[in-house]
Amino acid sequence: MPEILPGVHQVEGVDPSPDFSTHVYLVKDKGPTWTLIDTGLPGAHAAIEKYLALHRIEPTSIKKILLTHLHRDHTGALKAMANHTHAKTYAHWIEAAYIACDPPYDGPGTPPAEPFRVDETLKDGDSIDAAGGLIAYHTPGHTPGHTSYYQPERKILFSGDLFFVFGEKVVLTVPDYTHHNSTALISARRVNQLSVESLMTYHGGPVLKNAGKAMRAFSREP
């Protein structure tokens, strides 16, 4: 599934197995440049680079790499993609410390394979000149510094692991891999106040139309 919306690509070939989807998103900026949201598991850089070549996108046209959180299935190819694209890297200030393994993350889920220091740290409400204009929403729960990115003009929410999609059903992130489930629920309620047409989840989905209704109808269990 390549270009799922105009200027929004779901990179093909990064899934480790048919049973485990990892949605790395490549999003067009307003100019000639691109933004990458998350980077997949270690080794996923090969699939991303292949995808770029297939679509004739110069790696150096990716100017920003935004991270939703620290888990290895999101940051595994971060170092390789940063080196390949020379893009600036961004994460919430809490998450940036865990991505740098300073201190090492001791919550559920797999921590980064190696330390990496992002170029820019974010806080809640920051505007980012990327993907047509994004707003960073601190959505803790799954991890302490988990961040979702909202494009208000097109009503697109890149939600990382705040939500999962099972079939056509939007649910709260899986409790077994979540740092604090009640906080994740509060974060979900917060972004449910946004006007969302398209929900770009990392696992399952995405939901391209009427996503806000599906988000508000979510339950805690699949």
C-alpha positions in Angstrom: 0.0 0.0 0.0 2.1 2.9 -1.2 0.4 6.4 -1.5 -2.6 6.0 0.7 -3.6 9.7 0.6 -2.2 12.5 -1.6 1.3 13.0 -0.4 1.1 10.4 2.4 2.9 7.1 1.7 2.8 4.0 3.9 6.2 2.5 3.2 6.0 -1.0 1.8 8.3 -3.9 2.8 9.1 -2.9 6.4 6.8 -5.5 8.1 8.7 -8.2 9.8 5.9 -10.7 9.2 2.4 -10.8 7.9 1.1 -10.9 11.5 3.0 -7.8 12.6 2.4 -4.6 10.8 4.7 -1.6 11.2 3.5 1.5 9.4 6.4 3.8 8.6 4.9 7.0 7.0 6.6 9.2 4.4 4.8 12.5 4.1 5.2 15.3 1.5 6.0 18.7 2.9 4.6 21.8 1.3 7.8 22.3 -0.7 9.9 19.7 -2.5 11.0 18.0 0.7 9.6 15.0 2.7 9.2 14.0 6.4 9.5 10.4 7.7 7.5 9.4 10.8 9.1 6.6 12.7 11.7 4.2 11.2 10.7 0.6 11.8 12.7 -2.3 13.3 16.4 -2.7 13.0 17.1 -3.5 9.3 14.0 -1.7 8.0 16.2 1.0 6.5 16.9 -1.4 3.5 13.1 -1.5 2.7 12.8 2.3 3.2 15.7 2.9 0.9 14.3 0.5 -1.7 10.9 2.3 -1.5 12.5 5.7 -2.0 14.4 4.4 -5.1 11.2 2.9 -6.5 9.4 6.2 -6.2 12.4 8.2 -7.3 12.6 10.1 -4.1 16.1 11.3 -3.3 17.0 10.3 0.3 18.4 13.7 1.0 15.0 15.3 0.2 13.9 13.8 3.6 14.6 16.7 5.9 13.0 15.6 9.1 12.5 12.3 10.9 9.8 12.5 13.6 9.6 9.8 16.3 6.4 8.9 18.2 8.3 7.0 20.9 11.3 5.0 22.0 10.3 1.3 21.3 12.6 -0.5 19.0 10.0 -1.2 16.3 9.9 2.6 15.9 13.5 3.5 16.4 15.3 0.5 15.1 16.4 2.0 11.8 16.7 5.5 13.2 20.5 5.7 13.1 20.8 4.2 9.6 18.1 6.5 8.2 19.5 9.6 9.8 22.9 8.8 8.3 21.4 8.0 4.9 19.2 11.1 4.6 21.1 13.6 6.8 17.7 14.6 8.1 17.2 16.3 11.5 15.6 14.0 14.1 12.9 15.0 16.5 11.3 13.5 19.6 9.5 14.6 22.8 12.1 15.7 25.4 11.2 12.8 27.7 11.4 10.3 24.9 14.6 11.8 23.6 16.4 10.8 26.9 15.2 7.2 26.6 16.2 7.0 23.0 19.6 8.1 24.1 19.5 5.4 26.8 20.2 8.1 29.4 18.7 6.7 31.5 17.9 3.2 30.1 14.2 2.6 29.7 12.9 0.0 32.2 9.2 -0.1 31.1 7.4 -2.7 29.0 8.2 -3.1 25.4 11.7 -3.4 23.8 14.0 -0.4 24.3 16.3 1.0 21.6 19.0 -1.4 20.4 21.6 1.4 20.7 21.7 5.0 22.0 20.9 7.8 19.7 20.7 11.5 20.4 18.0 13.3 18.5 18.7 16.7 17.1 15.7 18.5 18.4 13.4 17.9 21.4 9.7 18.7 21.4 7.1 19.6 24.0 3.3 19.5 23.9 1.8 21.9 21.5 4.9 22.6 19.4 4.4 23.4 15.8 6.6 21.6 13.3 7.2 22.8 9.8 6.8 19.4 8.3 4.2 17.4 6.4 2.2 20.6 5.6 2.3 21.8 9.2 2.1 19.5 12.2 1.3 20.0 15.9 3.0 17.8 18.5 0.6 16.3 21.1 2.2 14.7 24.1 0.1 11.6 24.5 1.7 9.7 27.4 0.7 6.3 28.6 2.1 3.8 26.1 5.5 5.4 27.0 6.1 8.5 29.2 7.0 10.7 26.2 4.8 9.2 23.5 3.8 11.8 21.0 1.2 12.0 18.3 1.4 14.4 15.3 -1.7 16.3 14.0 -2.1 17.9 10.7 -5.1 20.3 11.3 -5.6 21.5 7.7 -6.2 17.9 6.4 -7.4 16.5 9.8 -4.8 13.7 9.8 -3.5 12.2 13.1 -0.3 10.2 13.2 -1.0 8.4 16.4 2.0 6.1 16.8 0.9 3.4 19.4 -1.7 5.4 21.1 -4.3 3.5 19.1 -4.2 0.1 17.4 -6.6 -1.0 14.7 -8.0 -4.6 14.7 -10.0 -5.2 11.6 -12.1 -2.0 11.3 -12.1 -1.4 15.1 -10.0 1.3 16.8 -8.9 0.2 20.3 -6.6 1.6 22.9 -3.0 0.5 22.8 -2.2 -3.0 24.0 -2.0 -3.0 27.8 0.8 -5.6 28.0 3.3 -3.2 26.3 2.0 0.0 27.8 3.8 1.9 30.6 0.6 3.2 32.2 -2.8 2.2 30.8 -5.0 4.8 32.6 -2.7 7.6 31.3 -3.1 6.2 27.8 -6.8 6.3 28.2 -6.6 10.0 29.3 -4.4 10.7 26.2 -6.9 9.0 24.0 -9.8 11.1 25.4 -7.8 14.2 24.8 -7.1 13.6 21.1 -10.7 12.4 20.6 -11.6 16.1 21.0 -9.7 16.8 17.7 -11.4 16.8 14.4 -9.9 13.8 12.7 -10.7 12.5 9.2 -7.7 10.1 8.8 -6.0 8.1 11.5 -2.5 6.9 10.8 -1.8 4.2 13.3 1.4 2.2 13.5 -0.1 -1.2 14.0 -3.2 -2.1 12.0 -5.2 0.3 10.0 -4.9 3.0 8.9 -8.4 4.5 9.0 -8.6 6.9 6.0 -12.2 8.2 6.4 -14.4 9.1 9.3 -11.7 8.2 11.7 -12.9 10.5 14.5 -16.1 8.5 14.9 -14.1 5.3 15.0 -11.7 6.7 17.6 -14.5 7.9 19.9 -16.1 4.5 19.7 -13.0 2.6 20.8 -13.0 0.1 23.6 -10.1 -1.1 25.7 -10.2 -4.6 24.3 -10.0 -5.8 20.7 
